[in-house]
Amino acid sequence: EDDDNVSQQVSSEPFFFCGKLAHVSDVTPQQAALRQYNLIETHAANLRPLELFPHFRGGGGGPLQVWLAPGDSEMAVAYNQPDVLLEQVMLPSPESEQEVMKQINALKGNTMGFQGEMYEGGEEGFRTWRKEDGSPAKPEIKPPPAEAQSPRPAGGSRNSNQDHDNDDTTTEQRPLTDAELESLREMLGGADINEV
């Protein structure tokens, strides 16, 4: 099973994609993330040194927050789909830390893995803005409806009632900005976004 990892520095800042988590079915995403927390946290701090390293416990801060997105949800997260929630990996309390970590460390390392994100050629990396509950902090991005993309029939106009039938005041309908489009291209590894 695969889950996406996203690290976040503080609640008012963006979440940064830092890699993918893998685990066998007997290990939960939370367990796999806890077992590899130091690896994930260190990689995220090194990947985003300006934004995350100052908040990293190795850099003098506290532990970074690590959040999980469902596997293969990159596009849904990028489009701020409201049904895709990120889940925070909760570190154990000081009172229960010894017992919890004893159980977590008993999990064999070959039952899970972490593939860290790497940037090439000046890439900025993927980020998203989320609320404290893991839901999108920005409106959902939807492509324009197919009707709006097709030309109007010659000598006529579309039915004005049709324009209001598809109104959705909770979503933002606009073309992607160049920066958003570039972010999506990077996530797709250079594949044509129209072919996905």
Protein Blocks (a to p, Z undefined) as FASTA:
>chain_A
ZZdddddfbfmbccddfbdcdddfkbcfklmmmmmmmmmmmmmmmmmmmlmmmmpmknop
acdddddddehilmmmmnopaklccdddddddfklmmmmmmmmmmpcfklgccdddddee
hiabjaddddfkopafbdcdddddfklmpccdehiacdfklmmmmgcfkbccddddfklm
mmmmmmnnopafklZZ
